Amino acid sequence: MIKNDTIIALATPSGVGAISVIRLSGENAIDIVATFFKSIKKGKTIKNQKSHTIHLGHIVNNGLILDEVLVSIFKNPRSYTGENVVEISCHGSSFIQQEIIQLFLQNGCRMADNGEFTMRAFLNGKMDLSQAEAVADVIASNSAASHQMAIQQMRGGITNELKELRAQLLDFAALIELELDFSGEDVEFADRTKFKELVAKITFVLKRLIDSFSFGNAMKNGIPVAIIGEPNVGKSTLLNTLLNEDKAIVSEIAGTTRDAIEDEIIIDGVAFRFIDTAGIRETKDIIESIGIKKAYEKADNAQLIILLIDAGKVGSSLSSVSRLATEVEIIKNRFPNKRLLVIANKIDKLSLDETVTLQAEIENLILVSAKNKTGIETLKQELTSLVNIGALSNNETIVTNSRHFEALNNALKAISSVQEGINLEISTDLFSIDIRECLRHLGAITGDYDVDKDILGHIFSNFCIGK
């Protein structure tokens, strides 16, 4: 898969801007650019310049100046790809971009494939596979939390977690393989006590990383928050207030929302994906019934649930308050493993005494008026407090990649078989296969083991061209 040709691509977004950056990588990158680059300093050629230097001049084709540019040189192996790399900073005209790119395509370059620069960096040992994948996550990050996780991964987060454990397991695997060569001698090279400790340690780390995926995936893609409740309690108004736009239709007519409406906002660096659902009630309307069913499905799949109640309908009646408290308990029992926020909307219709009565009956109740935007900041603070962002502040490794998640699960399955073999005191040769299997799955995360070409193609095809 290693290619010796020179590739070129626009490294900045296409379109008009102040400047654009055109990137070349390959053995002949510097020589190709030198042919058409004329320095403002007479007699100067970039072929003889040091790595990591910048030069002002013109790109010239047949005596015609295409643009005044800055040319940055990065000589192998001290470059992003590990090859000779040249970056041309030109003016951000679409015409100029294409003229320069076409010039080099006609003189020894070819267009880079999606993610080919980063693939070359991986193939040339500049980064491991998990770090290469993190590059795409950094580019795609849309919140402080997702950015922090991607940066931590790009700096070798999961690699550092597994590197030492994998090296120790490799050592034990070699000793066990050696024992098989001397099976007739009845000798043991691998210390069984230390081996048991290592297997237990690997099991613990794998389980912790696997458990982090649910949180990491939600932080990366936005934490899903389902807003549920009876019709006309103000779910759509709350969504619109949180988003600060009229996303959902608001009406006094019950059952206006019949399908789930979603949108995302960022609160204190964390992305939340709010889902406004159909009002939950008994109905004979077929379409509305489908919407209610979908509301429960969205709540089942959400990480957080907001149960919205209409405080204005409760008033000072103790029986109404008690009934409402019972309904809250029913919802809590229906979703026992979900984080649930109970919010009383339309508090502007309550007196102080009525508010006190309501709070006394329903534990941890949050009071808001979505229409008047009262209590919204308190709600936002409560949402972020429910998210486990301590792991982020402690720079813990958090798994966000589904490929890594699958490999970790397979590695855990293999090491569990090793643990079972140790407990049953079976012959070493029977669980040595599981040790190799565990090593293979751990190596697949970082690319230390042979990785299928199709897998590499799939990973880097999701990158943008030029990265």
PLY file of the C-alpha trace (Angstrom):
ply
format ascii 1.0
element vertex 467
property float x
property float y
property float z
element edge 466
property int vertex1
property int vertex2
end_header
0.00 0.00 0.00
3.06 2.26 0.19
3.24 4.47 -2.92
6.21 6.47 -4.10
4.32 8.91 -6.26
3.65 12.53 -5.34
0.14 13.52 -4.35
-1.49 16.94 -4.24
-4.69 18.36 -2.79
-6.24 21.52 -1.44
-5.73 21.39 2.34
-8.12 24.24 3.15
-11.87 24.33 2.41
-12.76 24.92 -1.22
-14.23 28.26 -2.14
-13.17 31.88 -1.85
-11.15 33.03 1.16
-8.22 35.19 2.16
-5.71 32.38 1.55
-5.70 28.75 0.49
-3.15 26.04 1.24
-2.19 23.44 -1.37
-0.34 20.42 -0.01
2.03 18.06 -1.84
3.66 14.93 -0.44
6.08 12.47 -1.99
9.71 11.90 -2.82
9.64 14.41 -5.70
7.41 17.04 -4.07
10.20 19.61 -3.55
11.70 19.07 -7.02
8.30 19.45 -8.72
7.49 22.71 -6.94
11.02 24.03 -7.49
10.49 23.81 -11.24
7.72 26.40 -11.13
8.64 28.45 -8.06
10.63 31.63 -8.59
11.93 33.20 -5.39
11.89 36.96 -4.98
15.57 36.53 -4.10
17.45 36.12 -7.36
19.21 32.78 -7.86
17.55 31.13 -4.85
16.07 27.64 -5.28
14.03 25.74 -2.71
15.87 22.50 -3.54
18.83 23.63 -1.41
16.84 25.07 1.49
16.60 23.57 4.95
13.55 21.74 6.25
10.89 23.75 8.08
11.58 26.97 6.20
9.22 29.36 4.39
10.00 31.15 1.14
8.31 34.05 -0.67
8.04 34.00 -4.44
5.83 33.33 -7.45
4.39 30.27 -9.14
5.26 30.79 -12.80
4.10 28.77 -15.81
5.67 29.55 -19.20
6.57 33.04 -18.07
3.07 33.74 -16.73
2.83 34.50 -13.00
-0.09 32.55 -11.51
0.22 34.00 -8.01
2.53 35.34 -5.33
2.86 32.58 -2.75
4.57 31.39 0.40
6.14 27.94 0.08
6.76 25.88 3.24
9.22 22.98 3.05
9.21 19.89 5.28
11.85 17.32 4.41
11.52 13.63 5.23
11.29 12.21 7.79
10.47 15.43 9.68
7.06 15.98 8.15
3.44 15.06 8.74
3.54 12.16 6.28
7.18 11.17 6.82
7.86 12.13 3.18
8.96 15.35 1.53
6.04 17.76 1.99
5.49 21.16 0.42
2.64 23.50 1.38
1.84 26.39 -0.94
-0.05 29.30 0.62
-1.71 31.21 -2.21
-4.52 33.74 -2.45
-7.95 32.24 -1.83
-9.33 32.58 -5.33
-10.95 29.38 -6.65
-9.40 30.17 -10.05
-5.88 30.45 -8.60
-6.31 27.25 -6.59
-7.30 25.25 -9.64
-4.64 26.80 -11.89
-1.85 25.81 -9.49
-3.25 22.33 -8.83
-3.76 21.65 -12.55
-0.20 22.83 -13.26
1.27 20.26 -10.88
-1.14 17.51 -11.98
0.29 17.94 -15.48
3.85 17.76 -14.15
4.29 14.68 -12.00
1.54 14.81 -9.36
-1.79 13.06 -8.95
-4.80 14.02 -6.87
-4.71 12.63 -3.35
-7.42 10.23 -2.25
-9.52 10.91 0.84
-7.28 10.82 3.90
-4.22 9.77 1.90
-1.86 12.21 3.62
-2.81 10.76 7.02
-2.69 7.20 5.66
0.87 7.83 4.51
1.69 9.20 7.97
0.41 5.91 9.44
2.21 3.72 6.89
5.45 5.63 7.45
5.24 5.22 11.24
4.50 8.85 12.10
1.44 7.81 14.10
-0.42 4.63 14.98
-3.83 3.76 13.58
-5.82 5.00 16.57
-4.03 8.36 16.39
-4.71 8.57 12.64
-8.43 8.00 13.26
-8.35 10.71 15.92
-7.24 13.24 13.29
-10.65 12.91 11.63
-12.34 13.29 15.03
-10.41 16.50 15.73
-11.55 17.95 12.40
-15.16 16.89 13.04
-15.30 17.99 16.70
-18.13 20.47 17.32
-17.83 21.00 21.08
-15.12 21.47 23.70
-15.78 17.98 25.07
-15.55 16.17 21.71
-12.44 18.22 20.85
-10.75 17.35 24.14
-11.42 13.62 23.68
-10.10 13.69 20.11
-6.94 15.57 21.11
-6.33 13.12 23.96
-6.70 10.24 21.52
-4.44 11.88 18.93
-1.77 12.20 21.61
-1.87 8.43 22.07
-4.48 8.00 24.80
-5.62 4.43 24.17
-2.17 3.48 22.86
-0.55 4.47 26.14
-3.24 2.58 28.08
-2.57 -0.68 26.26
1.11 -0.43 25.27
2.69 -1.70 28.50
0.04 -4.35 29.12
0.37 -5.64 25.59
4.18 -5.75 25.87
3.95 -7.76 29.10
1.43 -10.14 27.54
3.75 -10.58 24.56
6.58 -11.53 26.93
4.42 -14.14 28.66
3.17 -15.42 25.31
6.79 -15.94 24.19
7.65 -17.81 27.39
4.55 -20.01 27.08
5.42 -20.77 23.45
8.90 -21.70 24.68
7.38 -24.09 27.22
5.60 -25.86 24.36
8.97 -26.48 22.71
10.11 -28.19 25.92
6.84 -29.92 26.73
8.62 -33.22 27.28
10.88 -31.67 29.91
8.00 -30.61 32.22
9.43 -27.11 32.81
7.78 -23.72 33.34
9.38 -20.51 32.10
6.39 -18.26 32.80
5.68 -17.34 36.42
2.04 -18.42 36.85
1.38 -16.07 39.77
2.55 -13.00 37.84
0.69 -14.25 34.78
-2.57 -14.42 36.75
-2.00 -10.88 38.02
-1.38 -9.62 34.49
-4.52 -11.31 33.13
-6.56 -9.74 35.95
-5.04 -6.32 35.25
-5.73 -6.57 31.51
-9.33 -7.63 32.23
-9.82 -4.63 34.51
-8.42 -2.13 31.98
-10.42 -3.59 29.09
-13.68 -3.45 31.05
-13.03 0.17 32.06
-12.33 1.19 28.47
-15.40 -0.70 27.20
-17.59 0.93 29.84
-16.35 4.38 28.75
-17.68 3.93 25.20
-21.30 4.73 26.01
-20.29 8.04 27.57
-17.64 8.80 24.95
-19.90 8.08 22.00
-22.63 10.30 23.45
-20.16 13.14 24.12
-18.81 12.82 20.59
-22.20 12.78 18.83
-24.24 14.82 21.33
-25.95 13.53 24.47
-29.53 12.59 23.53
-32.13 14.19 25.84
-35.78 13.18 25.36
-38.44 15.68 26.47
-41.61 13.77 27.42
-44.88 14.65 29.10
-48.61 15.09 28.53
-49.92 17.23 25.65
-49.73 21.02 26.10
-47.34 20.97 29.06
-44.94 23.14 27.01
-42.47 20.61 25.56
-42.19 22.42 22.23
-41.94 25.80 23.96
-39.11 24.47 26.14
-37.29 23.14 23.08
-37.65 26.47 21.29
-36.43 28.35 24.38
-33.38 26.11 24.78
-32.53 26.46 21.09
-33.42 30.17 21.05
-35.40 29.66 17.84
-38.87 28.53 16.73
-37.92 24.97 15.86
-41.16 23.27 16.94
-44.77 24.36 16.32
-46.42 25.74 19.45
-50.21 25.63 19.71
-52.96 25.52 22.33
-54.40 22.51 20.45
-53.47 19.28 22.23
-51.48 16.76 20.19
-49.84 19.29 17.84
-46.49 17.45 17.96
-46.95 14.03 16.37
-43.37 13.23 15.44
-40.05 13.63 17.18
-38.24 16.93 16.52
-34.51 17.07 17.20
-31.83 19.74 17.38
-28.52 20.24 19.14
-27.07 22.95 21.36
-23.81 23.23 23.26
-23.94 23.96 26.99
-20.65 24.61 28.80
-18.71 22.82 26.08
-20.97 19.74 25.99
-23.26 18.98 23.04
-26.84 18.02 23.95
-29.25 16.65 21.34
-32.77 17.57 22.50
-35.71 15.53 21.22
-39.22 16.98 21.46
-41.75 14.13 21.46
-45.49 13.72 21.07
-47.63 14.31 24.16
-48.30 11.13 26.15
-52.00 10.46 26.76
-54.78 8.01 25.98
-55.97 8.55 22.41
-57.88 6.82 19.63
-56.15 8.87 16.93
-54.00 6.41 14.96
-51.39 8.99 13.89
-51.08 10.44 17.39
-50.77 6.90 18.81
-47.79 6.28 16.52
-46.23 9.52 17.77
-46.73 8.48 21.40
-45.15 5.09 20.72
-42.21 6.86 19.12
-41.95 9.15 22.18
-41.38 6.12 24.40
-38.86 4.72 21.92
-36.89 7.99 21.94
-36.92 7.97 25.74
-35.66 4.37 25.73
-32.72 5.39 23.53
-31.94 8.68 25.30
-29.29 9.07 27.97
-31.23 11.76 29.80
-35.00 12.19 30.09
-36.81 15.43 30.90
-40.28 14.79 32.27
-42.21 18.03 31.86
-45.33 18.70 33.90
-47.79 21.61 33.77
-47.58 23.40 37.10
-50.47 25.65 36.11
-52.91 22.73 36.12
-51.98 21.65 39.64
-52.73 24.77 41.61
-53.21 24.44 45.36
-55.13 21.15 45.25
-53.30 18.56 47.34
-55.06 15.76 45.48
-53.78 17.11 42.16
-50.27 17.40 43.53
-50.41 13.82 44.91
-51.71 12.52 41.58
-48.89 14.26 39.79
-46.31 12.79 42.18
-47.74 9.32 41.47
-47.42 9.88 37.72
-43.80 10.92 38.20
-43.10 7.68 40.05
-44.72 5.69 37.22
-42.35 7.30 34.70
-39.35 6.69 36.99
-40.30 3.02 37.28
-40.75 2.75 33.51
-37.19 4.02 32.97
-35.33 2.78 36.07
-31.86 2.99 34.48
-32.24 6.46 33.02
-31.23 9.80 34.47
-34.51 11.65 34.89
-35.10 15.36 35.39
-38.59 16.36 36.54
-39.43 19.90 35.49
-42.52 21.90 36.39
-43.31 24.34 33.61
-45.57 27.44 33.67
-44.60 28.35 37.26
-45.62 31.93 36.46
-49.20 30.71 37.08
-48.42 29.56 40.66
-48.42 31.46 43.93
-45.51 31.12 46.34
-47.49 28.74 48.59
-48.46 26.55 45.65
-44.84 26.39 44.56
-43.74 25.27 48.05
-46.46 22.56 48.12
-45.38 21.24 44.72
-41.70 21.10 45.65
-42.50 19.33 48.92
-44.29 16.48 47.09
-41.86 15.96 44.18
-38.20 15.47 45.02
-35.52 17.48 43.14
-38.17 19.34 41.14
-36.89 22.08 38.81
-39.17 25.08 38.32
-39.24 26.87 34.96
-41.36 29.07 32.78
-40.30 28.19 29.25
-42.40 31.03 27.84
-40.81 33.66 30.11
-37.38 31.93 30.10
-37.43 31.68 33.89
-35.26 28.93 35.42
-33.67 27.97 32.08
-30.13 28.66 33.33
-30.78 26.46 36.36
-31.97 23.71 34.02
-28.80 24.02 31.92
-26.62 23.79 35.03
-28.49 20.69 36.15
-28.03 19.08 32.73
-24.27 19.54 32.75
-24.03 18.33 36.36
-25.66 15.05 35.33
-22.98 14.43 32.72
-19.87 12.67 33.95
-17.31 15.19 32.73
-14.89 14.35 35.55
-13.22 11.81 33.28
-12.49 14.59 30.80
-10.97 16.92 33.36
-8.81 14.05 34.65
-7.61 13.27 31.09
-8.82 9.70 31.36
-8.89 7.64 28.18
-12.43 7.56 26.81
-13.31 5.29 23.89
-15.35 7.01 21.18
-14.55 4.84 18.15
-16.87 1.91 17.41
-14.02 -0.05 15.78
-11.97 0.25 18.96
-15.03 -0.75 21.00
-15.49 -3.93 18.95
-11.78 -4.80 19.17
-11.77 -4.26 22.95
-14.80 -6.53 23.36
-13.11 -9.24 21.29
-9.90 -8.85 23.30
-11.88 -9.13 26.55
-13.57 -12.30 25.31
-10.19 -13.82 24.48
-8.54 -12.84 27.79
-11.60 -14.16 29.67
-11.00 -17.52 28.01
-7.38 -17.34 29.20
-8.59 -16.59 32.74
-10.97 -19.54 32.57
-8.16 -21.80 31.36
-5.94 -20.72 34.25
-8.72 -21.36 36.78
-9.36 -24.83 35.36
-5.60 -25.50 35.26
-5.83 -26.77 31.71
-2.79 -27.38 29.53
-0.91 -24.25 28.50
-1.10 -25.04 24.80
-4.92 -24.87 24.93
-5.13 -21.25 26.07
-2.00 -20.00 24.25
-4.28 -19.60 21.21
-6.51 -17.24 23.21
-3.47 -15.20 24.25
-2.51 -14.71 20.61
-6.13 -13.83 19.81
-6.17 -11.16 22.54
-2.89 -9.72 21.24
-4.27 -9.65 17.70
-7.35 -7.65 18.70
-5.33 -5.20 20.83
-2.85 -4.76 17.98
-5.68 -4.08 15.53
-6.56 -0.91 17.47
-3.17 0.70 16.91
-2.23 -1.14 13.71
0.62 -3.09 15.36
-0.76 -6.26 13.81
-1.47 -6.67 10.11
-4.62 -4.73 9.35
-6.85 -5.76 6.47
-6.62 -3.44 3.43
-10.40 -3.09 3.36
-10.38 -1.81 6.95
-7.73 0.80 6.14
-9.65 1.82 3.04
-12.84 2.25 5.05
-11.14 4.27 7.81
-9.42 6.79 5.54
-12.27 7.08 3.04
-14.16 9.00 5.74
-11.48 11.71 5.79
-11.66 14.84 3.71
-9.36 15.14 0.71
-6.24 17.07 1.69
-5.88 15.50 5.14
0 1
1 2
2 3
3 4
4 5
5 6
6 7
7 8
8 9
9 10
10 11
11 12
12 13
13 14
14 15
15 16
16 17
17 18
18 19
19 20
20 21
21 22
22 23
23 24
24 25
25 26
26 27
27 28
28 29
29 30
30 31
31 32
32 33
33 34
34 35
35 36
36 37
37 38
38 39
39 40
40 41
41 42
42 43
43 44
44 45
45 46
46 47
47 48
48 49
49 50
50 51
51 52
52 53
53 54
54 55
55 56
56 57
57 58
58 59
59 60
60 61
61 62
62 63
63 64
64 65
65 66
66 67
67 68
68 69
69 70
70 71
71 72
72 73
73 74
74 75
75 76
76 77
77 78
78 79
79 80
80 81
81 82
82 83
83 84
84 85
85 86
86 87
87 88
88 89
89 90
90 91
91 92
92 93
93 94
94 95
95 96
96 97
97 98
98 99
99 100
100 101
101 102
102 103
103 104
104 105
105 106
106 107
107 108
108 109
109 110
110 111
111 112
112 113
113 114
114 115
115 116
116 117
117 118
118 119
119 120
120 121
121 122
122 123
123 124
124 125
125 126
126 127
127 128
128 129
129 130
130 131
131 132
132 133
133 134
134 135
135 136
136 137
137 138
138 139
139 140
140 141
141 142
142 143
143 144
144 145
145 146
146 147
147 148
148 149
149 150
150 151
151 152
152 153
153 154
154 155
155 156
156 157
157 158
158 159
159 160
160 161
161 162
162 163
163 164
164 165
165 166
166 167
167 168
168 169
169 170
170 171
171 172
172 173
173 174
174 175
175 176
176 177
177 178
178 179
179 180
180 181
181 182
182 183
183 184
184 185
185 186
186 187
187 188
188 189
189 190
190 191
191 192
192 193
193 194
194 195
195 196
196 197
197 198
198 199
199 200
200 201
201 202
202 203
203 204
204 205
205 206
206 207
207 208
208 209
209 210
210 211
211 212
212 213
213 214
214 215
215 216
216 217
217 218
218 219
219 220
220 221
221 222
222 223
223 224
224 225
225 226
226 227
227 228
228 229
229 230
230 231
231 232
232 233
233 234
234 235
235 236
236 237
237 238
238 239
239 240
240 241
241 242
242 243
243 244
244 245
245 246
246 247
247 248
248 249
249 250
250 251
251 252
252 253
253 254
254 255
255 256
256 257
257 258
258 259
259 260
260 261
261 262
262 263
263 264
264 265
265 266
266 267
267 268
268 269
269 270
270 271
271 272
272 273
273 274
274 275
275 276
276 277
277 278
278 279
279 280
280 281
281 282
282 283
283 284
284 285
285 286
286 287
287 288
288 289
289 290
290 291
291 292
292 293
293 294
294 295
295 296
296 297
297 298
298 299
299 300
300 301
301 302
302 303
303 304
304 305
305 306
306 307
307 308
308 309
309 310
310 311
311 312
312 313
313 314
314 315
315 316
316 317
317 318
318 319
319 320
320 321
321 322
322 323
323 324
324 325
325 326
326 327
327 328
328 329
329 330
330 331
331 332
332 333
333 334
334 335
335 336
336 337
337 338
338 339
339 340
340 341
341 342
342 343
343 344
344 345
345 346
346 347
347 348
348 349
349 350
350 351
351 352
352 353
353 354
354 355
355 356
356 357
357 358
358 359
359 360
360 361
361 362
362 363
363 364
364 365
365 366
366 367
367 368
368 369
369 370
370 371
371 372
372 373
373 374
374 375
375 376
376 377
377 378
378 379
379 380
380 381
381 382
382 383
383 384
384 385
385 386
386 387
387 388
388 389
389 390
390 391
391 392
392 393
393 394
394 395
395 396
396 397
397 398
398 399
399 400
400 401
401 402
402 403
403 404
404 405
405 406
406 407
407 408
408 409
409 410
410 411
411 412
412 413
413 414
414 415
415 416
416 417
417 418
418 419
419 420
420 421
421 422
422 423
423 424
424 425
425 426
426 427
427 428
428 429
429 430
430 431
431 432
432 433
433 434
434 435
435 436
436 437
437 438
438 439
439 440
440 441
441 442
442 443
443 444
444 445
445 446
446 447
447 448
448 449
449 450
450 451
451 452
452 453
453 454
454 455
455 456
456 457
457 458
458 459
459 460
460 461
461 462
462 463
463 464
464 465
465 466
